[in-house]
Amino acid sequence: MRRTFLTGHAASGAQHPHRLFQAGVGIKGLQALIEAGCGALLLFLDNATIKHVVRVVTQIELDRDPREAIAAYLLKLSQGFSIGSQHFYALYFLLHGAVKLLLVAALLRNRPWSYPAALVMLSLFLLYPAARLAQDWSWPLALLTSIDIGVIAVIYWQYRSVRPVRTA
């Protein structure tokens, strides 16, 4: 038996994929909250404060282990973090997070329009990380991008299982 928009029920055999869908969408929701929070922080903190916080936090790690790659990388990034970059990332994270939160809420409420909208928007959101990966490979970014692709696949599977069947 197919899960329907009206009843929201699925046959027992479809419970595991549906739980995977819920988990994937939940992860996207958590990611959206973090992105929106980071965007708000970037919007309201001044550039010098951000650089100072990064310098203090990374220095603690670098004092313990001077070869700490992540701390050294963050410190290097912060030194070139311009006000223009800060504004770009603030707006990027705020808009990205807000759109994802709207989509997550609609997907979890099983709104029919949310499935194609999520597939399109999440696919579009992959363009920037894909371009960054093509320009400068990063394992953490590749991992996050792979998770996003997996979530898109799960949303597509769920959409196929709940969309109304068209009759001729």
C-alpha positions in Angstrom: 0.0 0.0 0.0 1.3 3.4 -0.9 1.6 6.2 1.6 -0.9 9.0 0.6 -1.0 12.7 1.1 -4.3 12.4 2.8 -3.7 9.7 5.4 0.0 10.0 5.9 0.2 6.2 6.6 2.5 3.7 5.0 2.6 0.0 4.8 4.8 -1.7 7.4 7.4 -2.6 4.8 7.8 1.1 3.9 8.5 2.2 7.5 12.3 1.9 7.3 12.7 4.0 4.1 10.2 6.5 5.6 12.3 6.7 8.8 15.4 7.3 6.6 13.5 10.1 5.0 12.6 11.6 8.4 16.2 11.3 9.6 17.5 12.9 6.4 15.0 15.8 6.5 15.8 16.2 10.3 19.5 16.5 9.5 18.7 19.1 6.9 16.6 20.9 9.5 19.4 20.9 12.1 21.8 22.1 9.4 19.4 24.9 8.4 19.2 26.1 12.1 23.0 26.1 12.3 23.3 27.9 9.0 20.7 30.6 10.0 22.4 31.0 13.4 25.9 31.4 11.8 24.4 33.9 9.3 22.9 35.9 12.1 26.2 35.9 14.0 28.1 37.0 10.9 25.6 39.8 10.3 25.7 41.2 13.9 29.4 40.7 14.9 32.0 43.0 13.5 34.8 41.7 11.4 37.5 42.4 14.0 35.7 40.5 16.7 35.3 37.4 14.5 39.0 37.5 13.6 39.9 37.9 17.3 37.7 35.0 18.4 39.2 32.7 15.7 42.7 33.8 16.7 42.1 33.1 20.4 40.4 29.7 19.8 42.9 28.5 17.3 45.9 29.7 19.3 44.8 27.4 22.2 44.9 24.4 19.9 48.1 25.5 18.2 49.8 25.9 21.6 49.0 22.2 22.3 49.9 20.9 18.9 51.7 23.3 16.4 50.9 20.9 13.6 47.1 21.0 14.2 45.9 21.3 10.6 42.3 22.4 11.2 43.3 25.2 13.6 46.1 26.4 11.3 43.6 26.4 8.3 41.0 28.3 10.3 43.6 30.9 11.4 44.8 31.3 7.8 41.2 31.7 6.6 40.4 34.3 9.2 43.4 36.5 8.3 42.0 37.0 4.8 38.3 37.3 6.0 37.2 40.7 4.5 34.1 42.6 5.4 32.8 41.8 1.9 33.2 38.1 2.5 31.6 38.4 5.9 28.5 40.1 4.3 28.3 37.5 1.5 28.5 34.6 3.9 26.0 36.2 6.3 23.4 36.6 3.6 24.2 33.2 2.1 23.8 31.4 5.4 20.7 33.3 6.4 18.9 32.8 3.1 20.1 29.2 2.8 19.0 28.4 6.3 15.6 30.1 6.0 14.7 28.4 2.7 15.8 25.0 4.1 13.8 25.5 7.3 10.7 26.3 5.2 11.2 23.2 3.1 11.9 20.9 6.1 8.7 22.1 7.8 6.7 21.5 4.7 8.3 18.1 4.0 7.6 16.9 7.5 4.0 18.1 7.2 3.8 16.1 3.9 2.9 19.1 1.8 2.6 17.9 -1.9 4.4 21.0 -3.3 7.3 20.6 -0.9 8.8 17.5 -2.6 9.5 19.0 -6.0 10.4 22.4 -4.4 12.9 20.7 -2.1 14.4 18.6 -5.0 14.9 21.8 -7.1 16.2 24.1 -4.3 18.5 21.5 -2.6 19.9 20.7 -6.1 20.5 24.4 -6.8 22.2 24.7 -3.4 24.7 22.1 -4.5 26.0 24.3 -7.3 28.1 26.5 -5.0 29.8 23.7 -3.1 30.3 21.8 -6.3 32.1 24.8 -7.9 34.2 25.2 -4.7 35.2 21.5 -4.9 36.1 21.9 -8.5 38.3 24.9 -7.7 39.8 23.7 -4.5 39.3 20.1 -3.2 38.3 19.7 0.4 37.4 16.4 2.1 35.0 18.0 4.6 33.2 19.8 1.9 33.1 16.7 -0.2 31.6 14.8 2.7 28.9 17.4 3.4 28.1 17.5 -0.3 27.7 13.7 -0.4 25.4 13.8 2.5 23.3 16.5 0.7 23.1 14.3 -2.4 22.0 11.4 -0.2 19.3 13.5 1.3 18.1 14.6 -2.1 17.9 10.9 -3.2 15.9 10.0 -0.1 13.5 12.9 -0.7 13.1 11.8 -4.3 12.3 8.2 -3.2 9.8 9.5 -0.7 8.2 11.8 -3.3 7.8 8.8 -5.7 6.1 6.8 -2.9 3.6 9.5 -1.9 2.8 11.4 -5.1 -0.7 10.7 -6.5 -0.8 8.2 -9.3 -2.1 9.9 -12.5 -4.8 8.1 -14.4 -5.3 8.5 -18.1 
